[in-house]
Amino acid sequence: MLKPLPRLYVIRHGETEWSLSGRHTGKNDLPLTEHGAAMARRLRAYLVVTPFALVLTSPLLRARDTCTLAGLGEHAQISTDLSEWDYGDYEGRSSAEICKEVPDWDLFRDGSPNGETPSQVAARADRLIGGLLAIAGNVALFSHGQFGCALAARWIGLAIANGRHFAFDPAAVSVLGPKSGHSQVPVIERWNAALAQSDIGLGVGDAHVGS
């Protein structure tokens, strides 16, 4: 019998100054804001009661701090594959600002000058997924907004261009897993759940989608 797919809890880092202002943040290692840290701490109640076979975090400070404040830092390992999209020349700029110069620009289709291409990010997501297929149980992944959307698209076999259709807010939790009764069929069980801002539970099977 084939091993069931793991269940991936994908957690975006809490708020930073640039996420608050809508500026693309790739390699810049910005800290959480005070509010972002509070958001991360509120995740603890939902995450520490979940048994995780593996905890991975992006090497960037905002993801690592979110992991620690959420109560999982002690067991976390660094994975560079969880890093945010490298925005190259568009680092620190908002989509609205970029589109004034390039009206039809779309990150998931076009990438950014001197940054990562969509195919490079897709390959990174596929590599991460491939390495996690051997894990039995739950996996916590502390990552970033755009890469989280790319990961979700690739998990369900979509081209990375479809990542544009996902929204992933700061300190939101998404769950990628196997379809109930079909352990080899990857599905999105929950998406963009704003657990840090509400009393929503994290029980698998809840019919909550969106923030």
Helices and strands as residue ranges (DSSP letters): E 7-12, H 17-21, H 34-47, E 52-57, H 61-69, G 73-75, E 76-78, G 80-82, G 88-90, H 95-101, H 107-110, H 118-132, E 138-143, H 145-155, G 160-165, E 173-179, E 182-193, G 195-197
